[in-house]
């Protein structure tokens, strides 16, 4: 990752090419960043959401705007990926605007 804060995807594949376990890791990680809405239902943050790659690997999409709101949460997600040796793929601003 560069020092500039940017949107990125944490892919559930280690740098050695192994699938990250447990299989629901992305939902658990996004659950940490979720909150109760006005309807008393848990909702994922609009800045951290689960996803899936074209190859079917679980992923977590992190919006760079999270850093402006809560820098420690942004750093936590970056450190989670680094600590677990997970692949991080940057998203350029042209892609995230679509």
C-alpha positions as CSV (number, residue, x, y, z in Angstrom):
1,X,0.0,0.0,0.0
2,X,1.1,3.5,-0.6
3,X,1.1,6.1,2.1
4,X,-1.8,8.0,0.4
5,X,-5.1,6.8,1.8
6,X,-7.0,5.1,-0.9
7,X,-9.9,2.7,-1.4
8,X,-8.8,-1.0,-1.5
9,X,-10.0,-4.5,-1.4
10,X,-8.8,-7.1,1.1
11,X,-8.9,-10.4,-0.8
12,X,-9.3,-13.7,1.2
13,X,-6.2,-15.2,-0.4
14,X,-2.8,-15.1,1.4
15,X,0.3,-13.9,-0.5
16,X,1.2,-17.6,-0.7
17,X,-2.0,-18.4,-2.6
18,X,-4.0,-20.1,0.2
19,X,-7.6,-19.4,1.0
20,X,-8.0,-17.5,4.2
21,X,-10.1,-19.2,6.9
22,X,-12.6,-19.2,8.5
23,X,-14.8,-19.0,5.4
24,X,-17.0,-16.2,6.9
25,X,-14.0,-14.0,7.7
26,X,-15.3,-11.1,5.5
27,X,-18.7,-11.1,7.1
28,X,-17.1,-11.1,10.6
29,X,-14.7,-8.3,9.7
30,X,-17.5,-6.2,8.2
31,X,-19.7,-7.0,11.3
32,X,-17.1,-5.3,13.5
33,X,-17.7,-2.1,11.5
34,X,-21.5,-2.4,11.4
35,X,-24.1,-0.5,13.5
36,X,-27.8,-0.6,14.4
37,X,-29.9,1.5,12.1
38,X,-33.1,3.5,13.0
39,X,-35.1,0.3,12.3
40,X,-33.2,-1.6,15.0
41,X,-31.4,-3.8,12.4
42,X,-27.7,-4.3,12.0
43,X,-26.4,-2.6,8.8
44,X,-23.0,-2.8,7.3
45,X,-21.0,0.4,7.1
46,X,-21.2,2.1,3.7
47,X,-17.4,2.3,3.9
48,X,-16.6,-1.4,4.7
49,X,-18.6,-4.1,3.0
50,X,-18.2,-7.7,2.0
51,X,-17.6,-8.6,-1.5
52,X,-16.5,-11.4,-3.8
53,X,-13.8,-11.4,-6.6
54,X,-14.4,-12.6,-10.1
55,X,-12.7,-15.9,-9.1
56,X,-15.1,-16.4,-6.2
57,X,-12.7,-15.4,-3.4
58,X,-14.3,-13.6,-0.4
59,X,-13.2,-10.0,0.0
60,X,-13.8,-6.8,1.9
61,X,-14.1,-3.5,0.1
62,X,-12.8,-0.5,2.1
63,X,-13.7,3.0,1.0
64,X,-10.9,5.6,1.5
65,X,-13.5,8.0,3.0
66,X,-13.4,5.8,6.2
67,X,-10.0,7.4,7.0
68,X,-11.5,10.9,7.1
69,X,-14.3,9.6,9.5
70,X,-12.3,7.2,11.6
71,X,-8.6,6.8,10.9
72,X,-8.1,4.1,13.5
73,X,-10.7,1.9,11.9
74,X,-9.0,2.4,8.5
75,X,-5.6,1.5,10.0
76,X,-7.1,-1.5,11.8
77,X,-8.3,-2.9,8.4
78,X,-4.9,-2.3,6.8
79,X,-3.1,-4.0,9.8
80,X,-5.6,-6.9,9.7
81,X,-4.7,-7.6,6.1
82,X,-1.0,-7.3,6.8
83,X,-1.1,-9.3,10.0
84,X,-2.9,-12.2,8.2
85,X,-0.7,-11.9,5.1
86,X,-3.7,-11.2,2.9
87,X,-3.6,-9.7,-0.5
88,X,-4.5,-6.0,-0.8
89,X,-5.6,-4.6,-4.1
90,X,-5.9,-0.8,-4.5
91,X,-8.9,0.7,-6.2
92,X,-8.2,3.8,-8.2
93,X,-10.6,6.7,-7.8
94,X,-11.9,6.3,-11.4
95,X,-13.2,2.8,-10.6
96,X,-14.7,3.7,-7.2
97,X,-16.7,6.6,-8.7
98,X,-18.7,4.2,-10.9
